[in-house]
């Protein structure tokens, strides 16, 4: 009977993950025009910088800049290396993070954000204003860690 109980507990435990997966790594955005490298930014928070751009240079052959940023002093910063997501903290649910932000360089706006690791290679990212109901979701795909990177 004791062996049965030990075996039963082992089977139950094996049906639950020992730990949550992590979104740390390189992610291709839904548009395929950029990759974001998500990393631990301290204090248990996750953040991510633009690590690759499909078109890293503008029409003049110079690095693309954050020209849509509402802060005039930031319009000249390069998109490559730009902090795009940040301040994500784990929720009580495995594989979910919230309380973060996502910056959209296409419109220069910053949105509240949450993310969910749907599988080891699929990250759901939702940006919103106010509450998550009023937002837009994207699906990002994990890239190999040796994926080319742009030069910040």
N, C-alpha and C positions, 0 to 999 in steps of 0.2 A: 504494500500500500504506500509506504514512504517513497519508494522509487517511482511509483505512478505519479504521486503529487509533485515530486521534483521534476519529472518529465513534463507534466502538465504546465507547471510554472514556466519551464524553459520554452515550451511551445508558445505560450502566451507572450512571453517577453520577446521572442523572435519575430512576432507579428507587429511590433512597434519599433520605430526607428530609435536607435540609441542616442542619436543627436540629429539636429536639423542640418540640412544642407546649407551651403552658403552661396550668396551671389557674388562673392569676391572673384574677380577675373575680368576678362574682356568680353564685351557684349556688342553685337552688331545691332544698331537701331532698326526699327521697322522699315524705315525708308531705304536702308542699305547705304546711306551716304556718310555715316559716321559710326565710329566704334567708341564706346565709353569703357574706361577701365575702372571698375568698382573696387575699392579697397577699404580697409579699416582706417578711419581717420582719427582714432583715439576716443577714449571714453565710451567704448562700446558702440560707437556710431559708424555708419557706412557713408562713404561719399564716392564720387566718380568724376573723373576728368575726361575730356575728349582726348583720345589717344591716337585716333586715325581718322582721316577724312578722305573720301573718295576723290574729291577735288580740293586738295590742300592749298592750291595756288589759285589766285583770282585771274581775271582776264589779262592782267598786266604782268603776270608771272611772279607776283609777290604773295606771301602767305595771306590767307584769308583772315580778316579782322572781324571783331565783334561790332560791326558798324551799326547794328540795330539796338545796341545797348542804350537805355535811356540816360545813363550817366555819361556826359560828354567826355569826362576824363578816362572812361573805360572803352570808348569806341576804337581806340588804337591798339587794344590788346589782341594778341593772336588767338584764334579759335582753338588751335592745337594747344593742349595743355590747360584749357579753360575748365574751371570747376562747373560741371553741368548739373550734378545731383549731389545732395548732401543732407546731413543731419538725420539720416534714417536710423531709427532704433527698433530693436526687435519687439514684436507684440507678444501677447500671451499664446498666440497660435504659432506652431512651427512653420518656418519658411515664409513668414510675413514680417514686413517692416513698414513703419509709418512715421508720421511726424516730420517727414523730410520735405525737400523742395526739389523742383526740377526747373532749370532755366532753359528757355527756348531761344537760341540765338537767331532764329528766323524772324521772331517778332519782338525780341528783346524783353520778354516778360518772364517773370518767375511765378511758378504755381506751387501750391501745396501738392504733396505727392505721397503715394504709397506704392509698395512693390511686393510682389509675391513670386517666389520661386515655384513655378508650376511643375517643373521637372528639372533635373540637373542641368539641362541645356536650354531651358525656356524660362524667361523672366517676364512677368507681366508688370508693366509700369503704368500707373494712372496719375495724371496731373489734373488738378481741379481748382476751382475757385469756391471758397466757402465750405461746401461739403462734397464728398466723393461722388454723390449723385450727379453733380453738375461738372462733369469732366470728360476727359478723353483717355482711352486706354491704348497702349501699344504693346506689342509683343517683341521682345528683344531675344536674339539668338546668341548663345555662347560661342565664342571664337577660341581657337587654340591660343595658349599663352604666348606662343612664338609668332603670332600674327604681326605683320609689319606695323610700326608705329611712326607717327609723324614727329617732326622735330619741333618741340615747343619754342 
